[in-house]
């Protein structure tokens, strides 16, 4: 058991271990990597600092890193996303230094990030770039030991790319989010299912026959739209990118500005990674009883400050379900304080899709350590051999065979003078 940690209750470990092993059953790619890591120890003695959602799926990534010989410290990347029993099992059963408590306030959240930094990590695994940002702004002395890092989500990649553009990024980072075996599956299928799961668990509302407004039609938004339509919802998409807006239209969804969509929204989900996506003009047009939630990384997408300033009353209807009453009597429902609804109100993405995302994380860490001397301080895509390899192993575990090109076909595809 590690010497230092800060979790809710170590006695929850039995429950957490059972859930971790349950998730492991649906993460066969990561299990194969863990088995190889156990034999080869490619990260022996390396200190890894991770800031991620403390879920059963993340726990299995931590298990793989520990099997590889790493010394791992983990804090939460969101105050509401920690599964306390999972955190307890990681400490007791796998020797991970965990600093995460569900519902922690922002002061505790930041102290937990600082606790991970205090371990002087050599490899950073981030989900949203809070750990990376803290290192660069508040603890620059700790940068001396950092070899490089990985980033899991769109929001973090945007922040890191901006740092690299400004010339302030001090180590190389692999962009896990844009690996094909991440965003085509985790973002698209995972976000769609887990977001609706969170909404239903929080509200117990029937979805079919209602109108769902989705802000953002990237990989996450398109997956959510598909699942919402599958549940019988009428889907409206709000976008700022003309190509994505056109794509949404061609898929059969209504497309309109947020202020116009507000009059129709029964359920509104933001998945953009930006700020004030639902703002004053939308609130002013919003129908009575609209349910608002966010599946983007930070709680900035819904202008909660506007609700706080303009509501005449606020009532918690049930855990993580708050009702704001406006001066004209309209009521607006906010889920999970505007934070990730799929993790705060449900259990996040299913293990099957996180299997591929976290396989990329584990293999990218190994690759980073091997090639550190040749990498610059910028954001890198996951190497194609890792990305394609994860897909092939996933197919193998699903017992799916595919064709292979013949030498003649390869020559044909690489010729112009046939």
Beta strands, then each sheet from edge to edge (+ up, - down):
strand 1: 47-52
strand 2: 71-76
strand 3: 97-99
strand 4: 123-126
strand 5: 148-151
strand 6: 172-175
strand 7: 211-215
strand 8: 234-238
strand 9: 254-255
strand 10: 267-270
strand 11: 290-294
strand 12: 311-318
strand 13: 321-326
strand 14: 331-335
strand 15: 379-381
sheet 1: 3+ 2+ 1+ 4+ 5+ 6+ 15+
sheet 2: 9+ 8+ 7+ 10+ 11+ 14+ 13- 12+
end
